[in-house]
Amino acid sequence: MREVLMIYLCGVIVLLAVSTMINDEEKIGLDHILIAGFGWPVLTPLLAFRAWHGR
């Protein structure tokens, strides 16, 4: 369980670090960044499942 938590936190940190490179002109708000940062563990398996069954 510790490894899963570390992978999750590393993913959040990477997404938040990348989000600092987004310009203000792109109109991406903090709510979108937080949803992407904390929602990726849920959305990634769902997208993989849909892609697998879409073959």
C-alpha positions as CSV (number, residue, x, y, z in Angstrom):
1,M,0.0,0.0,0.0
2,R,2.9,2.3,0.7
3,E,4.1,2.0,-2.9
4,V,0.7,2.9,-4.3
5,L,0.5,6.0,-2.1
6,M,4.0,7.0,-3.2
7,I,3.2,6.6,-6.9
8,Y,0.0,8.6,-6.4
9,L,1.8,11.5,-4.6
10,C,4.6,11.5,-7.2
11,G,2.0,11.8,-9.9
12,V,0.3,14.7,-8.1
13,I,3.6,16.5,-7.6
14,V,4.5,16.0,-11.3
15,L,1.1,17.3,-12.5
16,L,1.3,20.3,-10.2
17,A,4.9,21.1,-11.3
18,V,3.9,20.9,-15.0
19,S,0.9,23.1,-14.3
20,T,3.2,25.9,-13.2
21,M,4.3,26.1,-16.9
22,I,0.8,26.9,-18.1
23,N,0.4,30.5,-19.3
24,D,-2.4,32.7,-18.0
25,E,-3.6,33.1,-21.6
26,E,-4.7,29.5,-21.8
27,K,-7.6,30.1,-19.3
28,I,-6.9,26.9,-17.3
29,G,-8.0,27.4,-13.7
30,L,-6.8,25.9,-10.5
31,D,-9.9,23.7,-10.3
32,H,-9.0,22.0,-13.5
33,I,-5.4,21.5,-12.3
34,L,-6.6,20.0,-9.0
35,I,-9.1,17.7,-10.7
36,A,-6.3,16.4,-13.0
37,G,-3.9,16.1,-10.1
38,F,-6.1,14.2,-7.8
39,G,-8.4,12.4,-10.2
40,W,-5.9,10.6,-12.4
41,P,-5.8,7.4,-10.3
42,V,-9.5,7.0,-10.9
43,L,-9.7,8.1,-14.5
44,T,-6.7,6.2,-15.8
45,P,-8.0,2.7,-15.1
46,L,-11.4,3.7,-16.5
47,L,-9.9,4.9,-19.7
48,A,-7.7,1.9,-20.0
49,F,-10.8,-0.4,-19.5
50,R,-12.7,1.5,-22.2
51,A,-9.8,1.3,-24.6
52,W,-9.4,-2.4,-24.0
53,H,-13.0,-3.2,-24.6
54,G,-13.1,-0.8,-27.6
55,R,-10.8,-3.1,-29.6
